[in-house]
C-alpha cells in the first residue's frame, strides 16, 4: 500500500469520526426547536412572543438539519475516499467541512492538501477508468 493510499484510508476514518461529531453537536439545537415550538403553540401568547418562538425554533431547526446534512455528506465522502471515487465531491465536502471549527477545519484542510496531489488524482482516475472491453453494452 502506497503512502497516498494510506493517507486516503486515514482521511476516510477521520471523515467518519467528524461526521459523528457533527451529528452529535448539531443535536444541541434540538432544545431550541422544542422551546420554539412550545412558544408557537401555547395559548394566550402575544404575537411578538409567537414571532420570537418562530425565530428561536427556526434557527434551531436550521442548525439541526444543517448539521445532519453535513454529517451525511461527510459519511458519503468517507465512503468515496475509501473507494477512490468522486474526487470533486470529496473536494467540495472538504471545503464545506471547514465551517465546523476546529475539527472540520483541520479535516478539510488536510483532505484538500492530499486530494490536490497529482498522484492522488491518478489514483481516483485509474479507479474510475475501465478497460474498453469491459464496458456494458
VEXLUM-129703 format. One record per atom (N, C-alpha, C): residue in one letter; atom name; x, z, y. Coordinates in steps of 0.2 Angstrom, whole numbers. Layout:
<recs>
 dolo fiba  east    up north
    A   CA     X     Z     Y
...
</recs>
This chain:
<recs>
 dolo fiba  east    up north
    X    N     4     0    -6
    X   CA     0     0     0
    X    C     4     0     6
    X    N     3    -5    11
    X   CA     7    -5    17
    X    C     5     0    22
    X    N     9     1    27
    X   CA     8     6    32
    X    C     2     4    36
    X    N     0    -2    37
    X   CA    -6    -4    40
    X    C   -12    -2    36
    X    N   -12    -3    30
    X   CA   -17    -1    25
    X    C   -18     6    25
    X    N   -13    10    25
    X   CA   -13    17    26
    X    C   -16    20    32
    X    N   -14    16    38
    X   CA   -17    18    44
    X    C   -25    17    44
    X    N   -27    11    42
    X   CA   -34     9    42
    X    C   -38    14    37
    X    N   -35    16    32
    X   CA   -39    21    27
    X    C   -39    28    31
    X    N   -34    30    34
    X   CA   -34    36    38
    X    C   -39    36    44
    X    N   -39    30    47
    X   CA   -44    30    53
    X    C   -51    30    50
    X    N   -52    27    44
    X   CA   -59    27    41
    X    C   -61    34    40
    X    N   -57    38    37
    X   CA   -58    45    36
    X    C   -60    49    42
    X    N   -56    48    47
    X   CA   -57    51    54
    X    C   -64    48    57
    X    N   -66    42    56
    X   CA   -72    40    58
    X    C   -78    44    55
    X    N   -77    45    48
    X   CA   -82    49    45
    X    C   -83    56    48
    X    N   -77    59    49
    X   CA   -77    66    52
    X    C   -80    66    59
    X    N   -78    62    63
    X   CA   -80    61    70
    X    C   -88    60    70
    X    N   -90    56    66
    X   CA   -97    54    65
    X    C  -101    60    64
    X    N   -99    64    59
    X   CA  -102    71    58
    X    C  -102    75    64
    X    N   -96    76    67
    X   CA   -96    80    73
    X    C  -101    78    79
    X    N  -101    71    80
    X   CA  -106    68    85
    X    C  -113    70    83
    X    N  -115    69    77
    X   CA  -121    70    74
    X    C  -123    78    75
    X    N  -118    82    74
    X   CA  -119    89    74
    X    C  -120    91    82
    X    N  -116    89    86
    X   CA  -116    91    93
    X    C  -122    88    97
    X    N  -124    82    94
    X   CA  -130    79    98
    X    C  -136    83    96
    X    N  -136    87    91
    X   CA  -142    92    89
    X    C  -143    97    94
    X    N  -138    99    98
    X   CA  -138   104   103
    X    C  -143   102   109
    X    N  -145    96   109
    X   CA  -150    93   114
    X    C  -157    95   111
    X    N  -158    96   105
    X   CA  -164    97   102
    X    C  -169   103   105
    X    N  -166   109   107
    X   CA  -170   114   111
    X    C  -172   111   118
    X    N  -169   107   121
    X   CA  -171   104   127
    X    C  -177    99   126
    X    N  -177    96   120
    X   CA  -183    92   118
    X    C  -189    96   117
    X    N  -188   101   113
    X   CA  -193   106   111
    X    C  -196   109   118
    X    N  -192   112   122
    X   CA  -194   115   128
    X    C  -198   111   133
    X    N  -195   105   133
    X   CA  -198   100   137
    X    C  -205    98   135
    X    N  -206    97   128
    X   CA  -212    95   125
    X    C  -217   101   126
    X    N  -215   107   126
    X   CA  -219   113   127
    X    C  -222   113   134
    X    N  -217   111   139
    X   CA  -219   111   146
    X    C  -224   106   147
    X    N  -224   100   144
    X   CA  -228    95   145
    X    C  -235    96   142
    X    N  -235    99   136
    X   CA  -242   100   133
    X    C  -245   107   134
    X    N  -242   111   138
    X   CA  -245   118   140
    X    C  -251   117   144
    X    N  -256   121   144
    X   CA  -262   121   148
    X    C  -260   125   154
    X    N  -264   123   160
    X   CA  -263   127   166
    X    C  -256   126   169
    X    N  -253   120   169
    X   CA  -247   118   171
    X    C  -247   114   177
    X    N  -244   116   182
    X   CA  -244   112   189
    X    C  -241   105   187
    X    N  -243   100   191
    X   CA  -240    93   190
    X    C  -232    93   191
    X    N  -230    97   195
    X   CA  -222    97   197
    X    C  -219   100   190
    X    N  -222   105   187
    X   CA  -219   108   181
    X    C  -219   103   176
    X    N  -225    99   175
    X   CA  -225    95   170
    X    C  -220    89   171
    X    N  -219    87   177
    X   CA  -214    82   178
    X    C  -207    85   176
    X    N  -206    91   178
    X   CA  -199    94   176
    X    C  -199    94   168
    X    N  -204    95   165
    X   CA  -204    95   157
    X    C  -203    88   155
    X    N  -205    83   158
    X   CA  -204    76   156
    X    C  -197    75   157
    X    N  -194    77   162
    X   CA  -187    75   164
    X    C  -182    79   159
    X    N  -184    86   158
    X   CA  -180    90   154
    X    C  -180    88   147
    X    N  -186    86   144
    X   CA  -186    84   137
    X    C  -184    77   136
    X    N  -185    73   141
    X   CA  -182    66   141
    X    C  -175    65   141
    X    N  -172    69   145
    X   CA  -164    69   145
    X    C  -162    72   138
    X    N  -165    77   135
    X   CA  -163    80   129
    X    C  -164    75   123
    X    N  -170    71   124
    X   CA  -171    66   119
    X    C  -166    60   119
    X    N  -164    58   126
    X   CA  -159    53   127
    X    C  -152    55   123
    X    N  -150    61   125
    X   CA  -144    63   122
    X    C  -144    64   114
    X    N  -150    66   112
    X   CA  -151    67   104
    X    C  -150    61   101
    X    N  -154    56   103
    X   CA  -155    49   100
    X    C  -148    45   101
    X    N  -145    46   107
    X   CA  -139    43   109
    X    C  -133    45   104
    X    N  -133    52   103
    X   CA  -128    54    98
    X    C  -129    52    91
    X    N  -135    52    89
    X   CA  -137    50    82
    X    C  -135    42    81
    X    N  -136    38    86
    X   CA  -135    31    86
    X    C  -127    30    86
    X    N  -124    34    90
    X   CA  -116    33    90
    X    C  -113    36    83
    X    N  -116    41    80
    X   CA  -114    43    74
    X    C  -115    38    68
    X    N  -121    34    69
    X   CA  -122    29    64
    X    C  -117    23    65
    X    N  -116    22    71
    X   CA  -111    16    72
    X    C  -104    18    70
    X    N  -102    25    71
    X   CA   -96    27    68
    X    C   -96    27    60
    X    N  -101    29    57
    X   CA  -101    28    50
    X    C  -101    21    48
    X    N  -104    16    51
    X   CA  -104     9    49
    X    C   -96     7    50
    X    N   -93     9    56
    X   CA   -86     7    57
    X    C   -82    10    52
    X    N   -83    16    50
    X   CA   -79    19    44
    X    C   -79    14    38
    X    N   -85    12    36
    X   CA   -85     8    30
    X    C   -82     1    31
    X    N   -83    -2    37
    X   CA   -80    -8    39
    X    C   -72    -8    39
    X    N   -70    -2    41
    X   CA   -62    -1    42
    X    C   -60    -1    34
    X    N   -63     3    30
    X   CA   -61     3    23
    X    C   -61    -3    19
    X    N   -66    -8    21
    X   CA   -67   -14    18
    X    C   -63   -20    21
    X    N   -60   -18    27
    X   CA   -56   -23    31
    X    C   -61   -29    33
    X    N   -67   -27    36
    X   CA   -71   -32    39
    X    C   -74   -30    45
    X    N   -76   -35    50
    X   CA   -79   -33    56
    X    C   -74   -30    61
    X    N   -69   -34    62
    X   CA   -64   -32    67
    X    C   -67   -31    74
    X    N   -71   -36    76
    X   CA   -73   -35    83
    X    C   -78   -29    83
    X    N   -82   -28    78
    X   CA   -87   -22    78
    X    C   -83   -16    79
    X    N   -78   -15    75
    X   CA   -74    -9    75
    X    C   -70    -8    81
    X    N   -68   -13    85
    X   CA   -65   -13    91
    X    C   -70   -10    96
    X    N   -76   -13    96
    X   CA   -82   -11   101
    X    C   -84    -3   100
    X    N   -84    -1    93
    X   CA   -86     6    92
    X    C   -80    10    94
    X    N   -74     8    93
    X   CA   -69    12    95
    X    C   -69    13   103
    X    N   -71     8   107
    X   CA   -71     9   114
    X    C   -77    13   116
    X    N   -83    13   113
    X   CA   -88    17   114
    X    C   -87    24   112
    X    N   -83    25   107
    X   CA   -82    32   105
    X    C   -78    36   109
    X    N   -74    32   114
    X   CA   -70    36   119
    X    C   -75    40   123
    X    N   -81    39   124
    X   CA   -85    43   128
    X    C   -86    50   125
    X    N   -85    51   119
    X   CA   -86    58   115
    X    C   -79    61   116
    X    N   -78    65   121
    X   CA   -72    68   123
    X    C   -72    75   119
    X    N   -66    77   117
    X   CA   -60    74   116
    X    C   -59    70   109
    X    N   -63    72   104
    X   CA   -61    69    98
    X    C   -62    61    97
    X    N   -68    59   100
    X   CA   -69    52   100
    X    C   -64    48   104
    X    N   -62    51   110
    X   CA   -57    48   114
    X    C   -50    47   110
    X    N   -48    52   107
    X   CA   -42    51   103
    X    C   -43    46    97
    X    N   -49    47    94
    X   CA   -50    42    88
    X    C   -51    35    91
    X    N   -54    34    96
    X   CA   -55    27    99
    X    C   -48    24   101
    X    N   -44    28   105
    X   CA   -38    25   107
    X    C   -33    24   101
    X    N   -33    28    96
    X   CA   -28    26    91
    X    C   -31    21    87
    X    N   -38    20    86
    X   CA   -41    14    82
    X    C   -39     8    86
    X    N   -40     8    93
    X   CA   -39     2    96
    X    C   -31     0    96
    X    N   -27     5    96
    X   CA   -20     3    95
    X    C   -18     0    88
    X    N   -21     3    83
    X   CA   -20     0    76
    X    C   -23    -7    76
    X    N   -29    -8    78
    X   CA   -33   -14    77
    X    C   -30   -20    82
    X    N   -26   -18    87
    X   CA   -23   -23    91
    X    C   -17   -26    88
    X    N   -14   -23    83
    X   CA    -8   -26    79
    X    C   -10   -33    76
    X    N    -5   -37    76
    X   CA    -6   -44    73
    X    C    -7   -43    65
    X    N    -3   -39    63
    X   CA    -3   -38    55
    X    C    -9   -35    53
    X    N   -13   -31    57
    X   CA   -19   -28    55
    X    C   -24   -34    56
    X    N   -24   -38    61
    X   CA   -29   -43    62
    X    C   -28   -48    56
    X    N   -22   -49    53
    X   CA   -21   -53    47
    X    C   -24   -50    41
    X    N   -24   -44    41
    X   CA   -27   -40    35
    X    C   -35   -42    35
    X    N   -38   -41    41
    X   CA   -45   -42    42
    X    C   -47   -50    41
    X    N   -42   -54    43
    X   CA   -44   -61    42
    X    C   -43   -63    35
    X    N   -38   -61    31
    X   CA   -37   -63    25
    X    C   -42   -60    20
    X    N   -45   -54    22
    X   CA   -51   -52    18
    X    C   -57   -56    19
    X    N   -58   -58    25
    X   CA   -64   -62    26
    X    C   -64   -70    24
    X    N   -58   -72    24
    X   CA   -57   -79    22
    X    C   -57   -80    14
    X    N   -61   -84    12
    X   CA   -62   -85     4
    X    C   -59   -92     2
    X    N   -57   -92    -4
    X   CA   -54   -99    -6
    X    C   -60  -104    -6
    X    N   -58  -110    -5
    X   CA   -63  -116    -4
    X    C   -67  -117   -10
    X    N   -64  -116   -16
    X   CA   -68  -117   -22
    X    C   -73  -111   -23
    X    N   -73  -105   -21
    X   CA   -77  -100   -22
    X    C   -83   -99   -18
    X    N   -84  -104   -13
    X   CA   -90  -103    -8
    X    C   -96  -105   -12
    X    N  -101  -101   -11
    X   CA  -108  -103   -14
    X    C  -111  -109   -11
    X    N  -114  -113   -16
    X   CA  -117  -119   -14
    X    C  -123  -119   -10
</recs>
